[in-house]
Amino acid sequence: MCYILIVEDNQANADLVIRTLRGAGYEVGHAVHGLEAAQIVQKKRPDLILMDFDLPIIDGRNLLLLLRKQLGGKLAPPFVALTARTGDSDKQTAEQLGCAAFVGKPFLPDELVKLIRQLLPPDTRTTQPATSE
């Protein structure tokens, strides 16, 4: 099963993304801040990372660079900026940092799932909801 890490300090936003992605059949991890995200990726490598830019402790932009290095540089999974900062300069920053995509808040859950499916390798995509055991 595909594992997606969301780095988001706003619990309501995180809950929406988690419900959306689990409903689409993905396994989801959640980190509230950058240090927690760095610890999580040491234990389990994500297939994709959704990242807010405005985070406590370490800014999301700096965290992205740290995680990319930690996950193998060019071999790192795709990063998607998921932020309320939707200005042109924020989009340019995400692009310069190597984000595979930029999603502004608020977003449409179905559009987020569609985007993620496009970014993941075919063997990690899922179209079936996860089953409860």
N, C-alpha and C positions, 0 to 999 in steps of 0.2 A: 504494500500500500504506500502511496506517495505521502511523504511527510513534509508539511509546510510549517514554518516557524513564523509567527507574527510577533513583532516587537512593537508594543503599543502600551502607553501608560494610562490611557483613558479606558476604564473597565467597560463602559457601555459600548464604546467603539469596538473593543476587543471581543466582547460577547457577540456582537452582530457578525463580525467576521468569522468567529469560531463556529457559530451556529450555521452560517452560510456554507462554510467549507466542509464541515462534518456532514451536513445534509447532502453535499455533493459527493461524499464518499472519501474525503481526505482525512488523514490523521493530522491533527493540529497541535502544535506546541505554542505556548505563550510566555513571553518575557515582558516584564513591566519596564525594565531599564536595561541599559547596555551591558552592564557587568553580568547580569543574569543571562542575557543572550549569549555572551561569550562562554559562560559555563555550560549552557545547554548544548551549544554546537560542538563542544568537546566530547560530550557524551553521545550525541546522536546527530549525524550529518543531515541537514534538511535538503530536500529536493528544490526548494524555493523559499525565499525569505521576503515577507511583507514587512516594510519598515516605516514607521513614523519618523519624521525628522526632528520633531520637538520632543525630546526625551529628557528625563532627569538623569543626573550623574554624568552621563556622557552624551553629547549631541549625536543625533542619528546620522549626520553626515560623517562625523569622525568614526562612529561605530561601524558604519558601512565599510570604510577603508580597513579598519581593524579586522572585521569578520572576513572580508574578502582575503586578506593576507592569511588569516588563521585557517581558512578553508582552501588554500592552494592557489591564490591569485587567479589566473585565467581559468583554472579548473573549478573555481567556486561556482555554486549554484546561482541561478538568476536572482537578482534583487529587484523588488518592485517598491518604489516610493509610494507610500499610502499616507497622504498628508492633507491637512486643511490649508496649507500654504500652496495656493494654486496660481501664483503670479508667474509671469514669463521667466523671471530670474530664478524662481524655484524649480521650474521645469528644466531650465538650462543647467542648473546645478546638478539635478538628478541625472541628466544626460552626461554631464562631464564626469560624474562619479561612476558612470557605467551601469546605471540602472537599466534594466531591460524594458521597463515601462514606468509610467507615472499615473497614479490614480488619485484624483482629488476627492476630498470628503465634502459633502456627502456623495456616496456612490450608489449605483444600482447593484444589488447583490448578484443578479443574473449576469450582469456585464463583468463583474469581478471574476466569477467562475469561468466565463467564456475566455477572458484574458489569460487566466492561469492555465487553462487547457491548451491554449496556443503556445504558451511559453515552456511547457513541460515536454520532455522527450516522449514520443508515442508510447513507450513501454511503461511509463509512470502515470499516464493520464488515467482518469477514472470517469466512468459515466454512470456507475451504479452507486446508490446510496450505501453507506456502511450498514452492516447488519449488527444488531445487538446480540450479544451472547449471554 
